[in-house]
Amino acid sequence: MTSDTTSSENATSPLPIWTPKEADVANSQIARFGEYVTESYGAKSATYLELWDWSVNHIDEFWKAISEFFGVRFATEFDHVLVGTDMLDTHWFKGATLNYAEHALRFSAGPEAALIAISEDGTTTMTSWDDLRAEVGAFGHWLRTSGVQRGDRVVGYLPNGRHAVVAFLATASLGAVWSACGQDLGARGAAARFSQLDPVVLIAADGYHWNGEDHDRSEQVHELRGLLPTVRATVAVPHLDRPTVDNDIVTWEEATSTRAEPHFEAVEFADPLWVLFSSGTTGPPKGIVHGHGGVVLEHHKMLGLHLDLQGLDHFFWYTNTNWMMWNVVVSGLLVGATIILYDGSPTYPNAQRLFDLAALHSVEVLGVSPGYLLNCEKAGIKPGRDLDLSALRVLASTGSPLPASSYPWVRQHVGSEVQLDSTSGGTDVVCAFAGSAPTTPVWAGEVSAPLLGVALEAWDPEGRALVGAVGELVITKPMPSMPIYFWNDTNGSRYRDSYFDTFPGVWRQGDWITKTDRGSLVFSGRSDSTLNRHGVRLGSADIYEVVENLPEIREALVIGAELPDGAYWMPLFVVMEPGSALDDATRQRIVSAIRLDASPRHVPDEIWEVPAIPHTRTGKKLEIPVKRILQGLAVDAVTNPDAVDDFAVLSYFARFSR
């Protein structure tokens, strides 16, 4: 691969919509970190881009400095920071042992709130650092006495609440492996993920809150247990206080009844911490495994430097347990922040709901989706005028590109002093590739910069770095939180094919970006076919499994298309069996089946009947070309006619172009 840089004609840079104040920069942790690496390593750090340049050209020194600056505790010291530079054969902090849960609980002293759990009806539970440590110790004791050992898998079918955090930390403290999903997934959707792991313990709630209703999941829990034959014990969480369907379930109260200090098993830096699932377009959801050490370092950097979270700051990001942002929120504990957990709809009873909670709990950092901000703008709310948001420093947005129109709305109606941090990352690395920092300006429609330690570039198909032109987002040097492996990917082929098939040895993320001459980034959407609904990535395979099992459906195709106005359109196209018609009753059956067996998030915006689905010559559905056609590209521009089994069918989709 070459490293030539192609620049567009230099245009006058637009003025930033937000610029950090000198006093805020001086008081930030990233400024103190810059001073530290200048003194200790001779780094240039007068500007953010200078510090970034040093971080990616001295990655071993940078990550060693992160461990020192944040006081990462190694039970056994490392021999080398980095062994190897090939991302497929890299070893970080070789020889080191540590434990994520020990770091998450090391601030646990006193009655201050470690977490605040809020239900949609307003019911609020505050858990102090002391109480969190005690409950983690008690549940960890129950796991040990139940035979859970290092490397065993514990899974949670849980909403976003206190129990999920406690169960995860207790699991991690033993060196066991955690995985979770939200209860908007049906039993079969959850089992498609969990059954791959052969879990020994299931922790399941009786239901969750959404849109003013309680959703009882007792029957789904019963079904899920039957689909997980390796589970030896099930713990029932009384989220809705409903009676359990099964009698042989351990109650949460029983599982936490014995007081015990947490025991922290020292594990290797790359020992598995959790498995996150990111659905692809074919096959079962892929299990992405991250290690203890990589997450500890990356999340200290992201939260402590880029979001400037410090002890007792209040950190609230709207998420659920399906999404990697739940894992990031829990990591707020690593830097001593109070994390806020919300179980409910972000727009119930109205669009101002998340801002109401941010005001009520004096939140310093609030994270939402671009879709939420668009809804707020359309609803005409003015939270900065109507609420006390004086504590709010950062309003972060992630999940999809944030349209430029949202930036002035935030400035005018949330607060001119609030930094709007548009962030892009992925489940793949359970962190951000690009975002902001207390030292970076913000330009409307742009992401401020690559994060420290992220060697991010935009490449053309020949592997040349671009500036001022659209290219593929690539990462050219390893990051500690890149997956240690995919679950059940014994020879690593699925991992290689996911990120390294286009540019050998270089990570391709699947995003179209433009890197500006001032270092900021413009994101244009996904370059692959992964769905991205309300900031949560979904797999089309989950939808196909449900829809194509209906007797009246022969085949289906689902597309997620980013539109110029910032909207996201997810239509479903179906081919009907002879004698069947796509009438209102059939549409309702399709929606009901998806809602029950996949999740409400998987329900499409529209359902259309088409004569056939286009495929490659080898039979793969042409999701990406159809997406491009829906976005307005000419049919001839999206694919080679010789590569399509029926080019006329592909042309048919032009009538749906938006």
N, C-alpha and C positions, 0 to 999 in steps of 0.2 A: 504494500500500500504506500502511496505517496503522501506527502504532507504539504503539497503546494496549496497556497491560499488564493482563492479567487474572490475579488472584491467587486461589489457593485459601485457605481459612481457615488462618490461621497456627497450626500445631501446634508443640508443643515439639520442637525439633530433636534427633535422636538424638545421643548422644555419639560422637565419632569413634573408630574402632578403632585409629587410629594418629595421633600428633601429632608434628610435628618438634621436635627439641630445639633450644634457643636457640643452642647452640654450633655445631651442624651448619648451622643457617640462616646464622649469621654467616660461616661459612667457605665458603659455597656461591658458585658463580659468578653465580647469579641475584641474590643479595644485592649482589654487587659491581657487577653490571649496573644494579641499581636505584639504587645510589649514583651511578653514572656518569651516568645519564639525569637524575637529580635535579640534579646539578651542571651538566650541559651543556645540558639542555633545560627545566629547571624542572618536571620531572614529579613527581607524587605517587607515592611508592613504598613507603610505610610497611607496606602489606599487599600480598599477591599480587593481590587484586581491584582495589586502587587502581592497581597497575602495569598490570594487564590493561586496565582502563578507559582509561588513558592510551594504551596501545599501539593500541587500536582506534579511538580518536578522534583520534589523531595518527599515522596509519599511515606517512606519508612520513618523519616524524622518527624513528619507531620503527625502520623498516628501515634508515635511514641510520645510526642508532646501532648496530644489529647489525653492519653492515659495519665500523664504526669499532672497536667493542669487540673483535671477533674478528680485526681486521687483514686484512680481505679485500683482496687485491692486484688492482688494476685496471691493466691495461696501458695503457688509455686511460681517463681520468677521465670521469665522467658529467656531463651538462648539468643534468638534472633527475632527482630520485628517482622521481617518479610523474607521468605525463602521462595524464590522463583518469581517471575513477572508474567508468565502465561496465566491468564485468568482461569484456565481449566486445570492448572496445576500450581496453585498458589497456597502457601501456608503462612498464616499470620500468627505472630507471637508464639512461635514454636516453643513448646515446653511449658507454657504458662497454664495454670489452672485457676479457676474462679467460679463464681456462681451469680447468675443474674439476680435471683431473688434476694441474695444477701445485699446487693447494691440497692435494690429497690426499697429495702427496709432499713437501711443504715441510718436514715434520718429519724427513725421511729423513737422519739422520746418526747413525752408530754401529751397534753390534751388537745393540741392543735389538730384541725381536721386534715387527714390524709386524703380522704375522698368524700364526696357529697353525691349521693345517689337520689335521683329525682324521677318519679313516675309522672305520667302524663296528667294524672288528676291533681298533681301538685304535692303528693305525699313525698316527703324529703327525709332521708336518713343520712346523718353525718357520722362518719367513723373516724375516730382519732387515730394518730399514729400508734399509740400504745394498744388500742383495741384491734387495729389491723394486724399488728404483729402477733397479738395473742390469738386471734382467730386463724391466722395462717399457721401458727404453731399447732393449734388444736387439730385443724383439718389435715395438716401434714402428718401428725401423729396417727390419725385414723387411717390415712393412706398407707403408712408403713405397717401398721398392725394388720391391714387388709392384704398385705403381701406385695404392695407396689414397690418395684425396685428401679434402680437407675436404668434408663432406656425403655421402660414400659410406657405405653401410651395411655393417657387419660384424656377423655373428650368431654366437651360441654355443649349441650343443646340448650342455650341460655340467652336471655335478653341482656341488654347492656345495664348491668347493675353490680352491686357489691359482691354478690356470690361468685360471679364470673372472675372478678379480680382475685378474690381470696383463693378460689380453686386453682387458678393459674399459678399464683405465686407459691402455693403449697406444693403443686406438682413440680415446678421448677426447682424448688428448694431441695428436692430429693434427687434431682438429676433425671427425673422422668420427663416425658415429652408431651406437650400440651397441643390440643387442637380444639377449635370451637366453631360453631356456626349459630346464626340467629334462628329464631323460631318462625320467621316468615317462610323459611324453607320447610317443605313437608317432610315426612319421615323418609320417603324414598330419596329425596334430594339430599338430606343429611346423611343417609346411609351410603349414597354414592361416594361421599367423601370419607366418612369415618370407617367404613368397612375395609378400605384399603390399608388401614393402620393396625388392624387386629387389636383394638383397644381392650384394656382389662377393666376399666372403670368408666361409667357414664354418669355425668351429673346433668340433670334435666329439670327445668322449671315446668310448672303446670300451665304456664301461658305468659302472654305479654300484652302490653297496651298499645293501641293504635287507633288514631282518628276517633277518639271518644268511646271506644269499645274495648272490652276485655276479650282477648282471644284465647279461649281454653284449648290447650294442646295436650291434654291428658291422653286422649286416644292416639295422638301422633307419637307420644312418648312410648305408649304400649306397643305400637307397631314398630317403632325404631328399635326397641329392645329385641324384638324378634328377628330383626335384620342384622343384629350384631352378636353373633354366637360366641365370640370370645370374651364378652363382657361378663365379669364375675360378680360385680356389685354395681348397683345403681343408687345414686343419692338423689332424693327428691327435694327440690327447692320450692318453697311455698310462695311464689311471686304473686299469685292471685288468691292464695289461701283456699284452693279447691281440693276436695278429697282425691287421693290417688286412685287410679284404676286398679293398680296391682298391689298386692299385699306384701310382697317380698322385697320391698324397697326400703332402704335406710333413709330416714329423714335427715335433713340438714342439721337439725337440733341434736340428733343422736351423734352425727359425725363430728360435731364440734364441741361435744360435752366434756371432753377430757382436756384440761389445761396442760400445755406443754410449750417449752421454748422452741422456736423454729430450729431445725437442724439443717445446715447448709452443706450439701455434698459438693466438694471441690471437683469440678469436672474440667476436661480439657477445653481450651479456647474454642475449638470447633465442634464440641459436643452439641447434639441437637437440642434446641430449646423449644421450638414449636414447629408445627406444620401448618402453613397457610395454603389455601386452595385457590387457584386461579384457573377458571375453566377455559379450555381452548375451543376450537371450532369442531374438532372431531375427538372421539374417544372420551374416556372418563376425565373428571377434573384432575388436574395435575397437582400433586402435593409438593409444595416448595418448602424446603427445610432450611432454617437459619440456625446459626450457632450462638451460644451464650456470649462469647467474647465479641463477635462482630456486632451484635445488637447493642451491647453495653457501650461500645465505642461510638457507633454511628448515632445512637439516640442521645448520648451526651453531647455530641457535636451539634446535631440538628436542633435539639431543644435548648441546650445551654448556650450555644453561640448564636445560632441563626434566629431563634425566637426569644433569646435572652431571658429564658425562664430561670428563676431563682427561688430560693426557699420561701415558702408561703404564698407565692404567686398563685392565682387561680387560673387553671387551664381547662378550657371546655372546647371540645371539637365534636360536632354532631356526627355520630357514627353508630354502627351496630357491630355485633361480634363477628359478622361475616367479613368485615372489611379490615384491611391492614391498619387503618387509622385507629381502630380500637387498640391495637398493640402499641401504637405510638402514644396514644393518650395514657395508657397504663405506665409507659416509660416516663411520664412526667414525674413519677415517684423517684426516679433515679436522681433528679436534680432538686428534690425536696419540695416540688410544687404540690398544691392541692388539686387533685383531678376531679372533674365534674362529669358524672355519668347520667345520661338521660334516656329513659325508655318511653318512646312515644313518637308521634308525628311532629316534624319540624314546623308544620303549618296549622296545628290544631291548638286552640280554637280559631287562631288567625295567623296571618303570615308573620306577625311580630314575635311569635313565641320564643324563638331562640334569643332575640335581643332582650325580651323580658327577663329571661333567665340570666343572661349576662349582666343585666343591670342589678337584679336581685342579689346576685352572688359576687358582685364587684370583680368581674372577670377581667384579667389583664390580656389574655390571648384567647380569641374566639375563632374557631374554624368552622366553615360552612362550605356548601357547594356553589358553583356558579348559578345553577338552577334556582337555588334558594334566593340569591341576591336578585335574580331576574324577577322572581315572584314578588319579592318585597317592592321592587320598583314599580311593577305593574299594579300592585295593590295600593300604591300611593302612601305607604307608611313613611314616617319620619322619626326614626328611633332616637336620633341625636337631639331632636327637639323635645320629644315626649318622655324620654327616659333619662336617668342618670347614668351615663356611660363614661363618667370621668375616669374610671379605672382602666378603661380599654386602651391598650397601646397598639395592639396588632389585630387586624381582621384578616385571617388567612382564608384562602380559597383554593380548593384542589378537586381533582376528579375529572376535569375536562377544561379546555381553554376558556378563560374568562374574557368575554367580549369587552372591547374598549369602552363601550357605553356605560358599563357598570362602574368604572373608576370615578368619573365625576359625580355619579349618584352617591357613592360612598363618601366622597369628600364633602358633598353638600348636605347629605341627610344622615350620615353616621357621625362624621366629625373630621374636620380639616387636619387635626393633629394625629389622627389614627393612620397607621401605616397599613396599606392594603398589600398583603403579601400573597400574590398569585404563585402557587407552588405546583411543581410537577414531579412525580416520583412513580413508585410502583410497588405492588405486592412482591414483585420479583426480588427487590432489595430491601423491602420494608422500611423505606426512607425516601427522601426527596433527592432528585438529581439537580433540581434548580429551584430557586426561590429568592428570598430577600434576606437581609440582615439589618441590624440597627445602623449599619454604615453604608447602606446602598440606597440610591434614589429609586423612585418608582415612576415608570413611564406608562401611560394609559395603553392597555392592550398588550403589555409586555411583561415577561418574567424578568426580574432584575438581573440575575446572574446565575451561573452554575454555583452550586454549593462548594464549600471548601472540601478539598480531597477528591472532587469529582472531575476527572479529565474528560470533559464533555465537548464534543464537536458536532458540526453538521457536515455530512459527507455526501458527495454525489455518488452515482453508481460505480464509478471507477476508484472510489476511496480517496478522493481529493477533498480537503477541508474547504468549506465554503464560508464566506462572509457576505451577507446581503442577498443571499439566494436560498431557496428552500432545499433542504437536504434531509437525510436520515439522521436522527439522533443516535450517536454512537458514544460509547465510553471506551477509551483507549488504554486505560490502566486499571488494575484491580481495585476493588473496594472491599473492606472487611465484611460487610453484610451481604455480599453476593451469596447466592445459595450455596450451602455446603454440598448439597445434592438434591435431586428430585426423589421422592419416595418411590420405591419399587422400580427405579431406573438403574438396573444393575450395572450396565456397561456405560452409562452416562450419555447414551445416544439421544435421549429425549431432551436432556439439558443442552447438549451441543446444538441440536436442531432448532431449539427455541430461540437462541440468541446469537449463535455463531455461524449459521449456515450462509449468510450473505457476505460477511467480511470475516474470513477465518482469523481467529485469535482476537477479534474485536467485537465487543458487545453491541448488538443492534437492538434498540428498545422497541421499535415499532411506532415511533412518533415522527411526524413531519415538523421540522423546526427551521427557523431562520435565525442565525446569529448575527446581531447587528455589530457595527464597527465600534460601539461603545461597550460591548460585552453582554448586553441584554439579549433576551431570546423571545421570539414570537412562535407560539405553538399553533399548528394548523390542523391538528387532529391525528387520529390513529392511521398509521400506514398499513396496519394489518386489519383483521376483521373482528377483533375483540369488541364486544358491546360495552358501552360505558354509560350506564343509566344512573342519573342523579349522583354521579361521582363514584359509583360502585361498578367495578368491572364484572360483567356477566359472560357466561359462555353460551354460544348459540346451541351447543350440543345439549344443554339442559332442556332447552325448548323443543328441540327436535325429538328428544326421547319421549316427551309427553305427547306432542301433537301428532307425530307419525305413528303412535300407537292407537290413535282413534280410528275406528273402522271406516269412517267416511273420508279420511285423508290419505292420499297416496304419498305425497311428499310435501315438504315445507322448506321455506327459505326465510330467514330473519336478517334484517339489516339495521344497523345503527348509524345514522348519518348526522354529522355536525352541519348545521345550516348557517348561512352568513349572518343571520341576526342573533346568533348565540344559542338558538334553540337546538334541541336534539330530537330527531324523529326516528322512531323504531317501528317500522311496519313489518308485518308478517304476510308472506305470500304463500298460498297453498294450492296444491293440485288436488282436485277432488276425484274420488273414485267414480267410475261410471254409475250413473243412476242417482248420485248424491249432488246436492246443491248447497252453495254457501248462502244460506238464508240467515235471518236474525237468530233463529233457534240454534243453528250450527255454530254461529259466531259465539253465542253465549256458552255453548258446551266447550268450545276451545278455550275461552277465557277462564271458565271455571276449572278446567283440567289443569291449565298452567298455574293458576293461582294456588290450587291445592297441592299439586305434585312438584312444582318448581318453587315459585314464590310470587307474591304480588308484584315484585320488582320486574319479573320476567314477562308480565302481561304487555303485549304490544300496544302501540298507539292506534293502529288500524290493522284490519285483516282484509286482504284482497285475494280474489281467485285469479290464477294465471293458468295458461294452457300447459306449461311445463316449466321445469327448473333447469337453468343452464349449468353445464358441468365442464370440467376439463376432460381431455381425452381419456384420462385415467379414472374419471368418475367423481372427482372432488367438486363440490358445489362452488360456484364462482361468486363468493360473497363480496370480495373486494371490488371486482369489476362492476357488479350491480350497485354497490355503494357509490362508486364514482359516478355512475350514470344518474343515480338519484340526486347526486349533488350538482348535476348539470353538465358533466363532461359528455362529449360526443362518444357514441358507441365505438367508433373506429379507434378512438384514442385510449381506450381502457384495456384492450387486450388484442392479441393476434387472432384473427378469425380462424386460423389453422389449429389453434389450441382449444377451440370450443367444439363440443359435440354437436351443437345446433345453434349456429350464430343467429338465426332468425329469432330464436327464443330470447337470446340476449337483447336483441333490438326491441323486443316487445316491452321491456322494462323502461324504455325511454319515455313512455307515456306517463310514468309516475314521477318524472323528474321534478324536483323542487327548485 
